[in-house]
C-alpha cells in the first residue's frame, strides 16, 4: 500500500507500490491539516491501540495516548478497512496529522 506499511515501519513510498490500484487513493488522502502522505509516516494501528468515545478518537503512539484532533480525522470511506495514523512530532511528543478509523474487530 502506498504511504502505509506495517506498524513501526516507515510509510513513505519507496516505489514498491507503484502498480498498486490503491496508490492514487492513498496519495489523495487529506485531513484538515493537508495531504496525509506528504510529511508524515502512515502506520496500521492494532485495535487495542485506538479507541472511540462519543465520536472522538485516541490512539496509542510510542506508548503515549494521543487525542486525535477532529481536523485530523479522514471522513471518506476506508478502502483498506484497517485503522491508520499518520504521525509527526511536536516538541518530542507524537501528534496526529491524519487518522483513518477502521472497523474494530
C-alpha positions in Angstrom: 0.0 0.0 0.0 1.4 3.4 -0.8 2.2 5.5 2.2 1.3 2.6 4.5 3.3 -0.3 5.8 3.0 -2.4 8.9 3.2 -0.6 12.2 6.6 0.7 13.3 7.8 0.8 9.7 8.4 3.9 7.7 5.5 4.6 5.3 7.0 6.8 2.7 6.5 5.2 -0.8 9.8 3.7 -1.9 8.4 2.6 -5.3 7.4 -0.9 -4.3 3.7 0.0 -4.6 4.0 1.9 -7.9 1.5 -0.5 -9.5 -1.0 -0.8 -6.6 -4.5 0.1 -7.6 -4.8 1.9 -4.2 -1.7 4.1 -4.8 -3.7 7.1 -6.2 -6.2 6.8 -3.4 -3.6 6.9 -0.6 -1.8 9.8 -2.3 -5.1 11.7 -2.4 -5.9 11.3 1.3 -6.2 14.6 3.1 -7.2 15.8 6.6 -7.8 19.4 7.8 -4.0 19.6 8.1 -3.3 18.8 4.5 -2.2 15.8 2.5 -1.5 12.8 4.7 1.4 11.2 2.8 3.3 14.4 2.3 5.1 15.0 5.6 4.0 12.2 7.9 4.5 8.4 8.1 1.4 6.2 7.9 1.1 3.2 10.3 -1.5 0.5 10.7 -2.9 0.6 14.2 -4.0 -2.6 16.0 -7.5 -2.5 17.6 -6.3 -2.4 21.2 -4.2 0.7 20.3 -7.1 3.1 19.5 -10.5 3.9 20.8 -13.5 6.0 20.1 -15.7 7.8 22.7 -18.6 9.8 21.5 -17.1 10.5 18.1 -13.7 11.4 19.5 -10.6 9.3 19.0 -7.5 8.4 20.9 -4.6 6.4 19.6 -1.5 4.9 21.3 1.7 6.2 19.6 5.1 5.3 21.1 3.5 4.3 24.4 1.7 7.6 24.7 -2.1 8.0 24.3 -2.7 10.9 21.9 -6.1 12.6 21.4 -6.9 12.8 17.7 -7.9 16.3 16.7 -11.2 16.5 14.8 -9.3 18.2 11.9 -7.1 15.1 11.6 -9.9 12.6 11.0 -10.3 11.3 7.5 -14.0 11.0 6.8 -14.1 9.4 3.4 -14.6 5.6 3.2 -11.7 3.5 4.3 -10.7 1.3 1.3 -8.3 -0.9 3.3 -10.5 -1.4 6.4 -7.6 -1.1 8.8 -7.2 1.8 11.2 -4.3 4.0 10.2 -2.5 7.0 11.6 0.0 9.4 10.1 2.1 11.0 12.9 4.6 13.7 13.4 6.3 15.1 16.4 6.0 18.4 18.2 8.5 19.1 21.0 9.4 15.4 21.1 5.8 14.2 21.5 3.7 12.4 18.9 0.9 14.3 17.3 -1.6 13.1 14.7 -1.6 14.6 11.2 -4.2 12.2 9.8 -6.3 9.4 11.3 -8.4 7.0 9.4 -10.6 4.8 11.6 -11.1 1.2 10.6 -13.6 -1.4 11.8 -12.9 -2.7 15.2 -13.0 -6.5 15.0 
